[in-house]
């Protein structure tokens, strides 16, 4: 199968928090980039393998796409290991990368009165973009799990947003695993009135457990829930 890769050039790089690296891509073939228009859209980035002509790909969220300037922003979580983390740490302005056209999962039904967003830090780029693109006054309840206080982000939005930051992501001496998303979801006992939509992004099994809580415990319509596994506990990010 032949894939239509787009080339892009790194034009900006910065650490926006202790756990997040922001890369801005521009030029190359980005004049051909066509956004899905959804806040969680993700692209396949093809990373070069050191000492080889091979490449390995990973899906990453488009944190921002500026149609006017043709600039594409991607935020990378700074993991301990992994080809994407290595690339983001080592890449320089002027370096090239290839990507494939975007896809998306965030899809609130046409009649939706509010949204609930549940995410660990890997889903934060999608959460940030969704909130920035909310219509004025639209209600959103948001829970984001990050490693530390310094990883919280200021997110500009016109929506009626209530966001709770949970600084508990990562390995801890007092528990197993990296994430407490199921506990965070389980602490939600009531839902707003009206028709809602719930978007969950994080570790695959944790996202599934969150979905089960809303569906089975709170009786929320399963057709109005999207639970997306961004990563799998115990699977190396190679």
C-alpha positions in Angstrom: 0.0 0.0 0.0 1.3 3.5 -0.9 0.8 6.2 1.7 0.6 9.9 0.9 3.2 11.3 3.3 3.5 15.0 3.9 6.9 16.5 4.7 7.2 19.2 7.4 10.1 21.2 9.0 10.6 21.9 12.7 10.3 25.7 13.1 10.0 26.0 16.9 10.6 23.9 20.0 10.1 24.6 23.7 9.5 23.0 27.0 6.0 24.2 28.0 6.0 22.3 31.3 8.3 19.7 33.1 6.5 16.9 31.2 5.6 18.4 27.8 7.6 19.4 24.8 6.0 21.6 22.1 7.0 21.3 18.5 5.8 23.6 15.8 6.0 22.3 12.2 5.7 24.4 9.0 6.6 24.5 5.3 7.3 21.3 3.4 4.0 19.9 2.2 1.8 21.4 4.9 0.1 23.6 2.3 -1.7 20.3 1.5 -2.7 19.5 5.1 -6.5 19.2 5.5 -7.8 19.4 9.0 -10.7 17.2 10.1 -12.1 20.2 12.1 -12.3 18.2 15.3 -10.4 19.0 18.5 -8.8 15.6 19.0 -7.5 15.1 15.4 -4.4 13.0 15.3 -1.7 12.4 12.7 0.7 9.6 12.1 4.3 10.9 12.6 7.1 8.9 11.1 10.3 9.1 13.2 13.7 8.2 11.9 15.5 5.2 13.6 19.0 6.1 14.7 21.7 4.3 12.7 19.2 3.1 10.1 17.2 4.1 7.1 14.0 2.8 8.7 11.3 4.8 10.3 8.8 4.1 13.1 5.5 5.8 13.4 3.3 6.9 16.2 -0.1 8.7 16.4 0.0 12.2 18.0 -2.7 14.8 18.6 -2.6 18.0 16.6 -2.6 20.6 19.4 -3.2 23.4 17.0 -3.5 23.9 13.2 -3.4 27.4 11.8 -4.8 27.4 8.3 -3.6 30.9 7.6 0.1 30.3 8.5 0.0 26.6 7.7 1.6 25.9 11.1 1.0 22.6 12.9 1.6 22.3 16.6 2.2 18.9 18.4 2.8 18.5 22.2 4.9 15.5 23.2 4.8 14.0 26.7 8.3 13.6 27.9 8.4 9.9 28.7 11.5 8.1 30.1 12.0 6.2 26.9 10.5 5.8 23.5 11.3 6.8 19.9 9.0 9.8 19.9 10.3 11.1 23.2 13.9 10.7 21.9 13.1 12.5 18.7 11.3 15.4 20.5 14.3 15.8 22.9 17.0 15.7 20.2 15.3 17.4 17.2 16.6 20.8 16.1 14.9 23.7 14.3 15.3 23.0 10.6 15.0 19.2 10.9 12.4 17.3 8.8 9.7 14.8 9.6 7.0 13.1 7.7 3.3 12.7 8.6 0.1 11.3 7.3 -3.3 13.1 7.1 -5.3 13.4 10.3 -8.2 11.4 11.7 -10.4 12.0 14.8 -12.6 10.4 17.3 -14.2 13.3 19.2 -17.7 13.5 17.8 -20.4 15.0 20.0 -23.9 14.3 18.6 -25.6 17.3 17.0 -27.9 17.8 20.0 -25.5 18.0 23.0 -26.0 20.3 26.0 -22.7 19.7 27.7 -19.5 17.6 27.5 -17.4 15.8 30.1 -13.7 15.4 29.3 -11.6 12.9 31.3 -7.9 12.5 30.4 -4.4 11.8 31.6 -1.5 13.9 30.4 -1.4 12.1 27.1 -4.9 13.4 26.3 -4.2 16.9 27.5 -3.3 18.2 24.0 -6.8 17.1 22.8 -8.5 18.5 25.9 -6.7 21.9 25.3 -7.8 22.2 21.7 -11.3 21.1 22.4 -11.7 23.7 25.1 -10.2 26.4 23.0 -12.6 25.7 20.2 -15.8 25.6 22.3 -18.7 27.9 21.4 -19.3 30.8 23.8 -21.0 29.6 27.0 -21.0 25.9 26.1 -20.8 23.8 29.3 -17.8 21.5 29.9 -16.7 19.6 32.9 -13.0 18.5 32.7 -10.8 16.3 34.8 -7.1 16.0 33.8 -4.4 13.9 35.4 -0.9 15.3 35.3 2.4 14.4 37.1 2.8 17.7 39.1 1.4 21.2 39.7 3.8 22.7 37.2 2.2 20.6 34.4 -1.1 22.5 34.7 -1.8 24.6 31.7 -3.6 27.9 31.2 -6.2 27.2 28.5 -8.1 30.0 26.9 -11.8 29.2 26.2 -15.1 30.9 25.6 -16.9 28.0 27.1 -18.4 27.7 30.5 -15.6 25.4 31.7 -15.0 23.8 35.1 -11.6 22.1 35.1 -10.1 20.0 37.9 -6.4 19.1 37.8 -5.3 15.8 39.5 -1.6 15.8 40.2 -1.2 12.0 40.5 0.0 10.7 37.1 3.1 8.6 37.1 4.7 5.9 39.3 4.1 6.3 43.0 5.4 4.3 46.0 1.9 3.9 47.5 0.2 2.3 44.4 0.7 0.4 41.2 0.7 1.8 37.7 0.8 5.3 36.3 -2.8 6.4 36.3 -5.7 6.9 38.6 -8.3 7.8 35.9 -10.8 5.1 37.0 -10.8 6.5 40.6 -11.2 10.1 39.2 -14.1 9.0 37.1 -15.7 7.0 39.9 -15.8 10.1 42.1 -18.2 11.7 39.7 -21.6 10.8 41.2 -24.0 13.1 39.4 -24.4 14.4 35.9 -25.8 17.8 34.7 -29.3 17.9 33.3 -29.7 17.6 29.5 -28.0 15.5 26.8 -24.3 15.1 27.4 -21.3 13.7 25.6 -18.3 12.1 27.4 -14.8 11.9 25.9 -12.2 9.8 27.7 -8.5 9.7 26.7 -5.7 7.9 28.4 -4.4 4.5 29.2 -6.5 1.9 27.4 -7.7 -0.2 30.3 -8.2 2.9 32.5 -10.3 4.6 29.7 -12.4 1.4 29.4 -13.0 1.4 33.2 -14.1 5.0 33.1 -16.5 4.3 30.3 -18.0 1.4 32.3 -18.5 3.7 35.3 -20.5 6.2 33.3 -22.5 3.6 31.5 -23.2 1.0 34.2 -23.2 3.1 37.4 -24.6 6.4 36.2 -26.7 5.0 33.4 -25.2 7.3 30.8 -26.1 6.5 27.1 -23.1 4.4 25.8 -23.7 5.9 22.3 -22.7 9.2 23.8 -19.3 8.0 25.2 -16.0 7.8 23.3 -13.2 6.2 25.3 -9.9 6.3 23.5 -6.8 4.3 24.6 -3.8 6.5 23.9 -1.3 4.0 25.4 -1.2 0.6 27.2 0.2 0.0 30.7 3.2 -2.2 30.6 3.8 -1.8 26.8 7.1 -0.1 26.1 7.0 3.1 24.1 9.7 1.9 21.6 
